[in-house]
Structure formats: structure tokens, C-alpha cells
Amino acid sequence: MRMRTRAAYGFLAPYLLIFATFWVWPIIYSFYLSFLATRIQPWSFNPTVTWGRLVVDPAFLNALKNTLIILVIQVPVMIALATVLAVLLNSQLLKARGIMRFAFFAPVVVGEAAYAAVFRLMFNADFGVINKLIGSIGLSPVAWLGDPTAAMALIIIAVTWRWVGYNAIIIISGLQAIPQDVYEAATLDRVSKPRQFFFITLPLLKPIILFCVVLSVIGTMQLFAEPFLITNRGGPGQATETLGLFLYRQGFTVLNFGYASAVAYTIAALAVLISLANLWLGRSAR
């Protein structure tokens, strides 16, 4: 028995070594860095210039505000759209359901640089197709990349477009796990389809929806590609700079590794706290 145990750990040893080297050690070392002042030589222990700076740094507070705005607006809208889309894609009346599901899932597999370039062209203030459509109905064109509010709306639209189909596919798996005899009994009792959706489908989908919410919260707290590529590194100014982009700027632009590590752990802590709050609210609502 001992030989089998040793053999098992022997086969696991290469993976465990790589896991410890490239995952565990960086996490521990970055936590150590978060207490160091790394803008001076030699580096010195000084938590006031890393953790202490978080509560007074206007740039960090601005990035936190922008991230929370996206979180509060984009995540509920996306989850609601994903739920409705999942119900439609799961309908027996829909033809070519497999192709339709892939079509809505496809944005996830599109390269971020490619789709960001398309969005920049579509929402260009001068020749973008979106402004041409807006002008065709008599409205004034929108400076999507020049106005702070419009730029924030553009980020929300882009993130929603990219991830709504992904969440819809997850919710479809929850829909397919609901027993059909529940709906048959409701139909025999002359319960309308809208009432079936609100009083049967949604309550039974609550665990899956909560799972999607938690995934979306974690993804939003790390949001980087869209503000970096679409609004030119969080522009105009820092109107769309998120915590992920702020972390990148501190770590790889100004090389302030200690402060960047503190920001990284703050992002992780906020994601955990918000996710736990969502789980607690979901359980208390039962």
C-alpha cells in the first residue's frame, strides 16, 4: 500500500513542483512585496506607501469607482439578458438550436484585439456605423470615445456583448436540468407561460444564476482588455480606467511593484467579499 502511495505522489511530483513554482510562490511573494517601498533602492519595509496609499490615492479611488459603476450596471443587465436568451435558445420551437447557441457563444472565442478594433470602428464619432444609424433617425452623433459617460456606456455594451452568450449557455444547462413534469403539471393547472417563468423557472434557476453572478463579479473586478483596447487605456483621461488597468499601469508602466501588489490583493479581497455577499443574499432570499 505504501509503495502505491509513493508511486502516486511520484507521478504527481512534477505537477506539484510546477504548481508551487508558478502559482503558490508568486502569490506569497507578491503579498510580501505589498509591504515594500519598491520605488527606492534598496527596497524597504514601508506599508504606508503601499497599503496606506490606497485610501488616499485619487487615481485608485477613481479606478474603484469606475469598476463599481460597471459592476452595478453591467452585471445585472447581462445576467437578465442571458436568462431571457437562454429560455429562447432552449425553446423546442427554435430551429437549428445548435447553430444559434454557437452564434451567441462565439464572441467569447473571438480574439480581444480583433473585437476591440471592430468596436472602435463601429463607434467612431466621425464614420462609425452606430453614429450613422443614430443620425438616420434625426439624433445628434455621440462622441463615444471622447465623452466620459459615452465611453463608459461603450465599455458596458462591449463587455455585455462578449459575455452574455457565455452566461446564457451556462443557464441553458440549468434549464435542461428542470424536470418537464413540473411544467406539464403547471399547464394542466392552467398556469400561463409568464407565470411559469417567474414562479417555476426563475426559482429553480437561482443556483445557476448565482453562479453566473459570482463569475461575472470576479471577471468585472479584473476587467482590463476593453478599457485598454477600446477606450485607449481608460480614456478619455481616466474616465474608464478600471482596477485591472490601474494595476497594470502601476506594475508595468511606473514599475511600482509594491503598490501594484497591494492593489492586486485589494481587487481579490473585494471580489471575494462581493461574491460572498451575493451568495448570502441568494440564500436569504429562499
FIZA-69047 format. One record per residue (C-alpha): x, y, z; residue in three letters; chain. Coordinates in steps of 0.001 Angstrom, whole numbers, plus 500000, padded with zeros to 6 digits. Layout:
% FIZA-69047
KEBA  X  Y  Z  ALA  A;
...
% end
This chain:
% FIZA-69047
KEBA  500000  500000  500000  MET  A;
KEBA  502849  502386  500888  ARG  A;
KEBA  504538  501675  497580  MET  A;
KEBA  501351  502596  495729  ARG  A;
KEBA  501088  505830  497719  THR  A;
KEBA  504701  506727  496966  ARG  A;
KEBA  504217  505932  493290  ALA  A;
KEBA  501122  508163  493166  ALA  A;
KEBA  502959  511075  494762  TYR  A;
KEBA  505899  510407  492458  GLY  A;
KEBA  503686  510884  489413  PHE  A;
KEBA  502155  513997  490978  LEU  A;
KEBA  505518  515487  491941  ALA  A;
KEBA  506251  517246  488594  PRO  A;
KEBA  502828  518906  488593  TYR  A;
KEBA  503084  519878  492265  LEU  A;
KEBA  506523  521351  491668  LEU  A;
KEBA  505345  523446  488710  ILE  A;
KEBA  502200  524443  490638  PHE  A;
KEBA  504237  525600  493631  ALA  A;
KEBA  506798  527418  491481  THR  A;
KEBA  504479  529304  489160  PHE  A;
KEBA  501321  529717  491293  TRP  A;
KEBA  501903  529375  495049  VAL  A;
KEBA  505258  531155  495227  TRP  A;
KEBA  504204  534207  493125  PRO  A;
KEBA  501136  534676  495360  ILE  A;
KEBA  503239  534554  498525  ILE  A;
KEBA  505970  536770  497071  TYR  A;
KEBA  503524  539371  495776  SER  A;
KEBA  501939  539560  499249  PHE  A;
KEBA  505419  540188  500667  TYR  A;
KEBA  506030  542850  498010  LEU  A;
KEBA  502825  544650  499008  SER  A;
KEBA  504558  545786  502214  PHE  A;
KEBA  507681  547103  500496  LEU  A;
KEBA  508510  550528  499110  ALA  A;
KEBA  509859  549499  495705  THR  A;
KEBA  510410  552944  494180  ARG  A;
KEBA  513611  553413  496189  ILE  A;
KEBA  516819  551412  496334  GLN  A;
KEBA  517232  549288  498319  PRO  A;
KEBA  513636  548190  498796  TRP  A;
KEBA  512459  548734  502364  SER  A;
KEBA  509543  547660  504548  PHE  A;
KEBA  507063  550556  504480  ASN  A;
KEBA  503350  549587  504350  PRO  A;
KEBA  502282  553244  504499  THR  A;
KEBA  503399  553828  500885  VAL  A;
KEBA  501503  550755  499648  THR  A;
KEBA  498511  549791  501782  TRP  A;
KEBA  498302  553235  503375  GLY  A;
KEBA  498262  554925  499990  ARG  A;
KEBA  495141  553048  498853  LEU  A;
KEBA  492750  555125  500959  VAL  A;
KEBA  494161  558494  499863  VAL  A;
KEBA  495177  557909  496243  ASP  A;
KEBA  492626  559694  494000  PRO  A;
KEBA  493686  557620  490983  ALA  A;
KEBA  492955  554364  492829  PHE  A;
KEBA  489633  555680  494133  LEU  A;
KEBA  488691  556753  490604  ASN  A;
KEBA  489502  553278  489246  ALA  A;
KEBA  487499  551710  492080  LEU  A;
KEBA  484533  553968  491315  LYS  A;
KEBA  484644  553130  487600  ASN  A;
KEBA  484847  549397  488318  THR  A;
KEBA  481898  549524  490711  LEU  A;
KEBA  479829  551505  488176  ILE  A;
KEBA  480437  548817  485562  ILE  A;
KEBA  479722  546105  488138  LEU  A;
KEBA  476428  547611  489317  VAL  A;
KEBA  475105  548336  485812  ILE  A;
KEBA  476614  545746  483523  GLN  A;
KEBA  476363  542564  485577  VAL  A;
KEBA  472581  542736  486322  PRO  A;
KEBA  471805  543744  482725  VAL  A;
KEBA  473955  540949  481321  MET  A;
KEBA  472535  538284  483647  ILE  A;
KEBA  468960  539360  482837  ALA  A;
KEBA  469651  539249  479089  LEU  A;
KEBA  471446  535915  479436  ALA  A;
KEBA  468471  534418  481285  THR  A;
KEBA  465970  535538  478654  VAL  A;
KEBA  468304  534434  475870  LEU  A;
KEBA  468763  531018  477495  ALA  A;
KEBA  464999  530493  477671  VAL  A;
KEBA  464644  531409  473998  LEU  A;
KEBA  467561  529206  472910  LEU  A;
KEBA  466139  526311  474912  ASN  A;
KEBA  462707  526542  473277  SER  A;
KEBA  461548  523480  471373  GLN  A;
KEBA  460063  525806  468749  LEU  A;
KEBA  463505  527126  467749  LEU  A;
KEBA  465007  525543  464650  LYS  A;
KEBA  468766  524909  464357  ALA  A;
KEBA  469256  525407  468080  ARG  A;
KEBA  472848  524188  467974  GLY  A;
KEBA  473864  526767  465389  ILE  A;
KEBA  472042  529544  467239  MET  A;
KEBA  473709  528648  470523  ARG  A;
KEBA  477137  528668  468893  PHE  A;
KEBA  476396  532031  467276  ALA  A;
KEBA  475704  533636  470655  PHE  A;
KEBA  478647  531842  472299  PHE  A;
KEBA  481076  532797  469502  ALA  A;
KEBA  482061  536261  470900  PRO  A;
KEBA  483915  534523  473751  VAL  A;
KEBA  486287  532780  471321  VAL  A;
KEBA  486934  535921  469253  VAL  A;
KEBA  490314  537490  469956  GLY  A;
KEBA  490122  540514  472246  GLU  A;
KEBA  492273  542694  469982  ALA  A;
KEBA  490129  541877  466948  ALA  A;
KEBA  486787  542576  468565  TYR  A;
KEBA  488120  545740  470241  ALA  A;
KEBA  489228  547056  466851  ALA  A;
KEBA  485784  546337  465399  VAL  A;
KEBA  484081  548164  468268  PHE  A;
KEBA  486370  551185  467849  ARG  A;
KEBA  485416  551354  464174  LEU  A;
KEBA  481707  550823  464793  MET  A;
KEBA  481557  553510  467490  PHE  A;
KEBA  483851  556028  465786  ASN  A;
KEBA  482363  559509  466168  ALA  A;
KEBA  483042  560527  462551  ASP  A;
KEBA  482391  557478  460352  PHE  A;
KEBA  481166  554734  462694  GLY  A;
KEBA  478075  552784  461691  VAL  A;
KEBA  476424  553374  465085  ILE  A;
KEBA  476512  557158  464705  ASN  A;
KEBA  475221  556853  461148  LYS  A;
KEBA  472249  554864  462454  LEU  A;
KEBA  471697  557444  465188  ILE  A;
KEBA  471846  560249  462614  GLY  A;
KEBA  469383  558444  460346  SER  A;
KEBA  466657  558831  462983  ILE  A;
KEBA  467377  562522  463484  GLY  A;
KEBA  469526  562374  466629  LEU  A;
KEBA  472878  564061  467140  SER  A;
KEBA  476010  561895  466849  PRO  A;
KEBA  477637  560707  470083  VAL  A;
KEBA  481331  561171  470880  ALA  A;
KEBA  481691  557598  472085  TRP  A;
KEBA  485439  557786  472651  LEU  A;
KEBA  485592  561434  473716  GLY  A;
KEBA  482789  561802  476248  ASP  A;
KEBA  483310  560130  479668  PRO  A;
KEBA  479703  558946  480038  THR  A;
KEBA  479517  557658  476459  ALA  A;
KEBA  482869  555895  476838  ALA  A;
KEBA  481658  554157  479988  MET  A;
KEBA  478480  553105  478160  ALA  A;
KEBA  480624  551741  475326  LEU  A;
KEBA  482629  549596  477763  ILE  A;
KEBA  479413  548235  479285  ILE  A;
KEBA  477990  547455  475821  ILE  A;
KEBA  481194  545707  474731  ALA  A;
KEBA  481522  543558  477858  VAL  A;
KEBA  477844  542614  477726  THR  A;
KEBA  478087  541644  474043  TRP  A;
KEBA  481112  539472  474725  ARG  A;
KEBA  479846  537548  477759  TRP  A;
KEBA  476047  537394  477545  VAL  A;
KEBA  476122  534305  475316  GLY  A;
KEBA  478628  532561  477584  TYR  A;
KEBA  476345  533013  480600  ASN  A;
KEBA  473313  532008  478531  ALA  A;
KEBA  474920  528644  477734  ILE  A;
KEBA  475541  528039  481451  ILE  A;
KEBA  471929  528928  482251  ILE  A;
KEBA  470709  526597  479487  ILE  A;
KEBA  472371  523722  481349  SER  A;
KEBA  470290  524686  484385  GLY  A;
KEBA  467119  524852  482303  LEU  A;
KEBA  467695  521374  480939  GLN  A;
KEBA  468007  520026  484497  ALA  A;
KEBA  464482  521190  485412  ILE  A;
KEBA  462036  518232  485208  PRO  A;
KEBA  459500  518673  482426  GLN  A;
KEBA  456700  517194  484518  ASP  A;
KEBA  456774  520383  486619  VAL  A;
KEBA  455774  522395  483559  TYR  A;
KEBA  453259  519762  482477  GLU  A;
KEBA  451545  519924  485870  ALA  A;
KEBA  451517  523739  485721  ALA  A;
KEBA  449999  523620  482227  THR  A;
KEBA  447269  521248  483398  LEU  A;
KEBA  446516  523738  486183  ASP  A;
KEBA  446196  526435  483502  ARG  A;
KEBA  449223  528405  484678  VAL  A;
KEBA  450269  530856  481971  SER  A;
KEBA  453753  530787  480435  LYS  A;
KEBA  454830  534106  482013  PRO  A;
KEBA  453757  532871  485465  ARG  A;
KEBA  455605  529589  484869  GLN  A;
KEBA  458732  531590  484082  PHE  A;
KEBA  458567  533770  487201  PHE  A;
KEBA  457298  531177  489698  PHE  A;
KEBA  458889  527961  488406  ILE  A;
KEBA  461814  528648  486102  THR  A;
KEBA  463478  531516  487966  LEU  A;
KEBA  463325  529938  491466  PRO  A;
KEBA  464753  526657  490152  LEU  A;
KEBA  467456  528541  488225  LEU  A;
KEBA  468571  530558  491248  LYS  A;
KEBA  471734  528463  491993  PRO  A;
KEBA  472853  528676  488355  ILE  A;
KEBA  472138  532417  488169  ILE  A;
KEBA  474083  532978  491403  LEU  A;
KEBA  476988  531034  489912  PHE  A;
KEBA  476922  533278  486834  CYS  A;
KEBA  476748  536373  489038  VAL  A;
KEBA  479805  535278  491026  VAL  A;
KEBA  481760  534558  487826  LEU  A;
KEBA  480725  537946  486403  SER  A;
KEBA  481728  539800  489572  VAL  A;
KEBA  485172  538194  489542  ILE  A;
KEBA  485592  538981  485843  GLY  A;
KEBA  484471  542597  486246  THR  A;
KEBA  486852  543216  489138  MET  A;
KEBA  489690  542124  486810  GLN  A;
KEBA  488391  543972  483725  LEU  A;
KEBA  491341  545061  481607  PHE  A;
KEBA  491128  544334  477874  ALA  A;
KEBA  488122  546501  476986  GLU  A;
KEBA  489249  549788  478599  PRO  A;
KEBA  492824  549180  477469  PHE  A;
KEBA  491997  548419  473819  LEU  A;
KEBA  488686  550153  473112  ILE  A;
KEBA  488960  553428  475043  THR  A;
KEBA  492751  553739  474691  ASN  A;
KEBA  493959  552819  478180  ARG  A;
KEBA  490994  554065  480141  GLY  A;
KEBA  490289  557283  478288  GLY  A;
KEBA  489179  559932  477925  PRO  A;
KEBA  491513  560886  480731  GLY  A;
KEBA  490936  558177  483331  GLN  A;
KEBA  487147  558126  482855  ALA  A;
KEBA  487060  554394  482089  THR  A;
KEBA  490167  553250  483936  GLU  A;
KEBA  489336  550101  485922  THR  A;
KEBA  491181  548473  488804  LEU  A;
KEBA  492745  545951  486433  GLY  A;
KEBA  494051  548719  484195  LEU  A;
KEBA  495244  550734  487201  PHE  A;
KEBA  497106  547668  488455  LEU  A;
KEBA  498760  547248  485058  TYR  A;
KEBA  499812  550895  484991  ARG  A;
KEBA  501350  550734  488462  GLN  A;
KEBA  503152  547466  487883  GLY  A;
KEBA  504333  547667  484273  PHE  A;
KEBA  504376  551380  483418  THR  A;
KEBA  505775  553067  486510  VAL  A;
KEBA  507282  549807  487905  LEU  A;
KEBA  505838  550365  491377  ASN  A;
KEBA  505678  546659  492192  PHE  A;
KEBA  504889  547063  495896  GLY  A;
KEBA  501893  549296  495327  TYR  A;
KEBA  500718  547135  492406  ALA  A;
KEBA  500809  544070  494682  SER  A;
KEBA  498689  545883  497284  ALA  A;
KEBA  496195  546815  494566  VAL  A;
KEBA  496099  543199  493350  ALA  A;
KEBA  495252  541870  496803  TYR  A;
KEBA  492643  544592  497248  THR  A;
KEBA  490976  543525  493988  ILE  A;
KEBA  490978  539894  495119  ALA  A;
KEBA  489550  540801  498537  ALA  A;
KEBA  486795  542950  497019  LEU  A;
KEBA  485866  540196  494547  ALA  A;
KEBA  485617  537663  497376  VAL  A;
KEBA  483557  539985  499600  LEU  A;
KEBA  481109  540946  496836  ILE  A;
KEBA  480745  537309  495754  SER  A;
KEBA  480091  536199  499344  LEU  A;
KEBA  477518  538985  499712  ALA  A;
KEBA  475745  537754  496574  ASN  A;
KEBA  475738  534182  497868  LEU  A;
KEBA  474400  535309  501247  TRP  A;
KEBA  471644  537374  499618  LEU  A;
KEBA  470747  534436  497383  GLY  A;
KEBA  470430  532070  500347  ARG  A;
KEBA  468494  534545  502484  SER  A;
KEBA  466005  535084  499627  ALA  A;
KEBA  464958  531408  499652  ARG  A;
% end
